[in-house]
């Protein structure tokens, strides 16, 4: 099988695992009696990302080949996610989880092993591409786009899939037993993780560990030398602003679904397509993401990392702002669609370009550690602080009533938009990248 095809399938499965529950989990948590803890469920992903990607990056640099570690992490993540599904079954459809602490513990262990896999998948792809004489800036985005396709595929599946007494079916009509409202979303995610575990061991080429010649310092022996990137002003600022921008990452993942679904509680919007298919609507974000990934090589080589990051930051301003002024009916739903379209720029021009930039800026012996460090700053520190802060804002202006999270949503979205604007302006003023094209960066 062609190397690029193998890596594309790996990326498809990697993000299909995440797409099964990331944007619709909030709807199920409300049913399960955990609606007031939505922000914490998304913050948990950030908390474990503070240390797990870096730790696993060190292991991949020194002890276990990254493609094998990627598979092992998915084995553990899938097993624990299936545990969440089983607890949902035990509670029964439409009922609250009997042991919330146990459910949260299983979920925490699952995402603790899943979050490092994003960086490990990048490290694996970059290594194999370079080993085969390919250009990461040109050849990685078309491979990574299959990850977004996988995310979309499982979003659509859980939006339409129904499991009830009559068996399995697919529908766009409103149905409380859709996977997007039930524990079945965790079953889909867990099973896909197990499939990727097998795929990593059977189909992905080896990524040999780079051994550094000569004596090593204590930091190098412990695998902490990726932190030396902070000595360079450019990289230090890049990581700091990555954390600030990372505060935006999980806000819409956590609250866009409950926000759009809340319109079902208003008679004039109750029967609208958008309010009854929030997961399907928000998948437009991932379609946009897939298209924007393909534009990264042009923008990154033509404009450089600073302009690309600025595009991402100001796209977040519009992402939140359009949600603040939209609604599920025509013409208001147009703003929802516009919000989803700009998400592609907001996410890709930061996450994907940032991963490529970090890979280009560090030496081979710390590549996995550096990707883990990038994950720590974005999906770790940034996402944790941002999600918890967003949860406080939402809980202040909104409350659960009749199964819907209702309240002053526009104010919430405008607060988030203003934050992204401040970060973008500050980044434009203080970040000064080195004067060299990213394609010419030497290791």
C-alpha positions in Angstrom: 0.0 0.0 0.0 1.2 3.5 -0.9 2.9 5.3 2.1 0.7 8.4 1.8 -2.4 6.2 1.7 -1.4 4.4 4.9 -0.8 7.7 6.7 -4.1 9.1 5.3 -6.0 6.1 6.8 -4.2 6.5 10.1 -5.3 10.2 10.2 -8.8 9.3 9.2 -9.1 6.9 12.1 -7.3 9.2 14.6 -9.8 12.0 14.2 -12.8 9.7 13.7 -12.3 8.6 17.2 -12.6 12.2 18.5 -15.4 13.2 16.2 -17.7 10.6 17.6 -18.3 12.5 20.8 -16.4 15.8 20.9 -19.1 18.1 19.6 -22.2 16.2 20.9 -21.1 15.0 24.3 -22.6 18.0 26.0 -26.1 16.9 24.9 -25.7 13.5 26.5 -24.2 15.0 29.7 -27.3 17.1 30.2 -29.5 14.0 30.0 -27.1 12.0 32.3 -27.4 14.6 35.1 -24.0 16.1 34.4 -25.0 19.2 32.5 -23.5 21.6 35.0 -20.2 19.9 34.5 -19.9 20.2 30.7 -17.0 22.6 31.0 -15.1 20.2 33.3 -15.4 17.4 30.8 -13.8 19.5 28.2 -11.3 20.9 30.7 -10.3 17.4 31.6 -8.9 17.0 28.0 -6.8 20.1 28.7 -5.7 19.0 32.1 -4.3 15.7 30.9 -2.8 17.5 27.9 -0.6 19.5 30.3 1.5 16.4 31.0 0.5 13.4 28.9 1.5 14.5 25.4 4.9 15.7 26.7 5.4 12.5 28.7 4.5 10.3 25.8 6.6 12.4 23.5 9.6 11.7 25.7 8.8 8.0 25.6 8.5 8.0 21.8 11.8 9.9 21.5 13.7 7.5 23.7 12.0 4.1 24.3 9.1 3.1 22.1 8.7 3.8 18.4 6.0 6.5 18.0 3.7 4.4 15.7 3.7 1.6 18.3 3.1 4.0 21.2 0.3 5.5 19.1 -1.4 2.1 18.9 -0.9 1.3 22.6 -2.4 4.6 23.6 -5.5 3.9 21.5 -5.8 0.5 23.0 -6.1 2.0 26.5 -8.2 5.0 25.4 -10.7 2.7 23.6 -11.0 0.3 26.5 -11.8 3.1 29.0 -14.2 4.8 26.5 -16.1 1.5 26.2 -16.3 1.6 30.0 -18.2 4.9 29.8 -20.5 3.3 27.2 -21.2 0.4 29.6 -22.0 2.7 32.5 -24.5 4.5 30.2 -26.1 1.1 29.4 -26.3 0.3 33.1 -28.1 3.6 33.8 -30.5 3.1 31.0 -31.7 5.3 28.2 -32.7 8.8 29.4 -31.6 8.2 33.0 -28.9 9.8 35.1 -25.6 8.1 35.6 -25.8 6.2 39.0 -22.1 6.7 39.7 -21.0 10.0 38.3 -17.5 9.8 39.9 -16.8 6.4 38.2 -18.0 7.7 34.9 -15.8 10.8 35.1 -12.8 8.6 36.2 -13.2 6.3 33.1 -13.6 9.3 30.8 -10.5 10.9 32.3 -8.4 7.8 31.8 -9.7 7.5 28.2 -8.8 11.1 27.2 -5.5 10.9 29.1 -4.4 8.2 26.7 -6.1 9.8 23.6 -4.8 13.3 23.8 -1.1 12.3 23.3 -2.1 10.4 20.1 -2.6 13.7 18.2 1.0 14.7 18.6 2.2 11.0 18.1 0.2 10.8 14.8 2.0 14.0 13.6 5.4 12.7 14.7 4.8 9.4 12.9 3.6 11.1 9.7 6.5 13.6 9.6 9.1 10.9 10.2 7.8 8.6 7.5 7.4 11.4 5.0 10.9 12.6 5.5 12.3 9.0 5.4 10.7 8.7 2.0 12.1 12.0 0.7 8.8 13.9 0.8 8.2 17.5 1.9 6.2 17.9 5.1 4.9 21.4 4.2 3.6 20.2 0.8 2.7 16.6 1.5 1.4 16.5 5.0 -1.7 18.7 4.7 -3.4 16.4 2.0 -2.8 13.5 4.4 -4.0 15.4 7.4 -7.2 16.4 5.6 -8.3 12.8 5.8 -8.3 13.2 9.6 -10.9 15.9 9.2 -12.9 13.7 6.8 -12.9 11.0 9.5 -14.0 13.6 12.1 -16.9 14.6 9.8 -17.8 11.0 9.0 -18.4 10.1 12.7 -20.1 13.4 13.4 -22.6 12.6 10.6 -23.0 9.0 11.8 -23.8 9.8 15.4 -26.1 12.7 14.3 -28.3 10.3 12.3 -27.8 6.9 13.9 -30.6 5.6 16.1 -30.6 2.4 18.3 -33.9 1.5 19.9 -36.2 -1.5 20.4 -36.6 -1.7 16.7 -32.9 -2.1 16.1 -30.5 0.2 14.2 -31.6 2.9 11.8 -30.5 6.2 10.3 -32.7 9.4 10.2 -32.5 13.2 10.1 -35.8 13.5 11.9 -35.8 14.4 15.5 -35.3 11.3 17.7 -34.3 11.3 21.3 -32.5 8.0 20.8 -30.0 9.4 18.3 -26.4 8.6 19.2 -25.7 12.3 19.5 -28.0 12.4 22.6 -27.0 9.0 24.1 -24.1 6.9 25.4 -23.8 5.2 22.0 -21.4 7.9 20.9 -18.9 6.5 23.3 -19.3 3.0 21.9 -18.5 4.3 18.4 -15.4 6.1 19.7 -14.1 3.2 21.7 -14.4 0.7 18.9 -12.6 3.0 16.4 -9.7 3.3 18.9 -9.4 -0.4 19.0 -9.4 -0.6 15.2 -6.6 2.0 15.1 -4.6 0.1 17.6 -4.6 -2.9 15.2 -3.9 -0.7 12.2 -0.8 0.9 13.8 0.8 -2.5 14.4 -0.2 -4.1 11.1 0.1 -1.3 8.5 2.3 1.6 9.7 6.0 1.5 8.8 8.6 1.6 11.6 9.8 5.0 12.9 13.2 4.2 14.3 14.3 6.2 17.4 17.0 8.8 16.8 19.9 8.0 19.1 22.1 11.0 20.0 25.8 10.3 19.9 28.1 11.2 22.8 27.4 12.2 26.4 24.0 13.6 27.4 23.1 16.2 29.9 20.7 15.4 32.8 17.9 17.2 30.9 18.6 15.2 27.8 18.6 11.9 29.7 15.3 12.7 31.2 13.8 13.8 27.9 13.3 17.4 29.0 15.5 19.0 26.4 12.6 20.1 24.2 12.0 22.8 26.8 15.2 24.5 25.6 13.1 25.8 22.7 11.9 28.4 25.2 15.4 30.0 25.2 14.7 31.4 21.7 12.5 34.5 21.9 10.6 33.5 18.8 9.7 30.1 20.1 8.9 31.3 23.6 6.4 33.8 22.2 5.0 31.3 19.8 4.3 28.8 22.7 2.8 31.6 24.9 0.4 32.7 22.2 -0.3 29.1 21.4 -1.6 28.7 24.9 -3.6 31.9 24.7 -5.2 30.9 21.4 -5.6 27.4 22.8 -8.1 28.9 25.2 -10.5 29.2 22.3 -10.2 25.6 21.1 -12.7 23.7 23.2 -15.3 26.5 23.7 -17.4 25.7 20.7 -16.8 22.0 21.0 -18.3 22.1 24.5 -21.1 24.6 24.1 -22.1 24.9 20.4 -24.2 21.7 20.6 -26.1 22.7 23.7 -26.4 26.2 22.4 -28.0 25.3 19.1 -30.1 22.5 20.6 -31.4 25.0 23.2 -33.5 26.6 20.5 -35.7 23.5 20.5 -37.1 25.0 23.8 -38.4 28.0 21.9 -41.7 27.3 19.9 -40.7 29.4 16.9 -37.5 27.4 16.4 -38.5 24.0 17.8 -39.0 22.3 14.5 -36.1 23.9 12.6 -33.6 21.6 11.0 -30.6 23.3 12.7 -32.0 23.0 16.2 -32.7 19.3 15.7 -29.5 18.4 14.0 -26.9 20.5 15.8 -24.1 17.9 15.3 -24.8 17.8 11.5 -24.8 21.6 11.3 -21.6 22.0 13.2 -20.0 19.4 10.9 -19.8 22.3 8.3 -17.0 23.5 10.5 -15.0 20.3 9.7 -15.9 20.5 6.0 -14.4 24.0 6.0 -11.4 22.7 8.0 -10.8 20.0 5.3 -10.7 22.6 2.6 -8.5 25.0 4.6 -5.9 22.3 5.3 -5.2 22.1 1.6 -4.5 25.9 1.5 -1.9 25.7 4.3 1.2 25.0 2.1 0.5 28.1 0.0 -0.2 30.4 2.9 2.6 29.2 5.1 5.2 29.5 2.4 3.8 32.7 0.9 3.1 34.7 4.2 5.0 32.9 7.0 3.9 31.7 10.4 3.0 35.2 11.8 0.4 36.1 9.2 -1.0 32.6 9.2 -1.4 32.7 13.0 -3.0 36.1 12.8 -5.5 34.8 10.3 -6.4 32.1 12.8 -6.8 34.5 15.7 -9.1 36.9 13.8 -11.1 34.0 12.4 -11.9 33.1 16.0 -13.3 36.6 16.5 -15.8 35.9 13.7 -16.4 32.3 14.8 -17.8 33.4 18.2 -19.3 36.7 16.9 -21.4 34.9 14.2 -22.8 32.6 16.8 -23.8 35.6 18.9 -26.0 37.1 16.3 -27.4 34.0 14.6 -30.4 31.7 15.2 -31.7 28.4 13.5 -34.3 30.1 11.3 -33.7 31.9 7.9 -31.9 34.3 7.7 -30.3 33.9 11.2 -29.1 30.4 10.3 -26.8 32.0 7.7 -24.7 33.4 10.6 -24.4 29.9 12.0 -23.1 28.6 8.6 -20.7 31.5 8.4 -19.4 30.7 11.8 -18.8 27.2 10.7 -17.0 28.3 7.5 -14.5 30.6 9.3 -13.8 27.8 11.8 -11.6 26.1 9.1 -9.2 29.0 9.1 -9.5 29.4 12.9 -8.5 25.8 13.7 -6.2 24.7 10.8 -4.1 27.9 10.4 -3.2 27.5 14.1 -3.1 23.8 14.9 -1.9 22.2 11.6 0.5 25.1 10.7 1.8 25.2 14.2 2.6 21.5 14.2 4.5 21.9 10.9 6.3 25.0 12.3 7.4 23.2 15.4 8.6 20.2 13.4 10.7 22.5 11.2 12.2 24.4 14.1 13.6 21.5 16.2 16.3 18.8 15.8 15.4 15.2 15.1 16.2 13.9 18.6 13.4 16.0 20.2 10.7 16.1 17.5 8.2 14.0 19.4 8.9 15.9 22.6 8.5 19.2 20.9 5.1 18.1 19.4 4.1 17.1 22.9 5.2 20.5 24.2 3.1 22.2 21.6 0.1 20.0 22.6 0.7 20.9 26.2 0.6 24.6 25.6 -2.5 24.5 23.3 -4.7 21.6 24.3 -3.2 21.5 27.8 -2.7 24.9 29.5 -4.7 26.9 27.0 -7.7 24.7 26.6 -8.0 24.0 30.3 -8.0 27.6 31.4 -10.2 28.6 28.4 -12.8 25.9 28.9 -13.1 26.5 32.6 -13.4 30.2 32.1 -15.9 29.7 29.3 -17.9 27.4 31.6 -18.1 30.1 34.3 -19.3 32.6 31.7 -22.0 30.2 30.4 -23.1 29.1 33.8 -23.4 32.8 34.9 -25.6 33.8 31.9 -27.4 30.4 31.2 -29.0 27.6 33.1 -30.6 24.2 32.4 -34.4 24.3 32.0 -36.5 21.5 30.7 -33.5 19.7 29.3 -32.1 22.7 27.5 -29.3 25.1 28.4 -31.0 28.5 28.0 -30.2 32.1 28.8 -28.3 35.1 27.4 -26.2 33.2 24.9 -25.3 36.3 22.7 -23.4 37.9 25.6 -21.4 34.7 26.1 -20.4 34.6 22.5 -19.4 38.3 22.4 -17.3 37.9 25.5 -15.4 35.0 23.8 -15.1 37.1 20.6 -13.6 40.0 22.4 -11.0 37.8 24.1 -9.8 36.5 20.7 -9.6 40.0 19.4 -7.3 41.1 22.2 -5.1 38.1 21.7 -4.8 38.8 18.0 -3.9 42.5 18.4 -1.3 41.6 21.1 0.3 38.9 18.8 0.5 41.3 15.9 2.4 43.8 18.1 5.0 41.6 19.9 5.7 38.5 17.7 8.5 39.0 15.3 9.5 35.7 13.4 13.0 35.1 12.1 13.6 36.3 8.6 13.7 33.1 6.7 11.1 31.1 4.7 9.8 28.1 6.6 10.7 25.8 3.8 14.4 26.9 4.2 14.6 26.1 7.9 17.5 23.8 8.7 17.7 21.2 11.5 
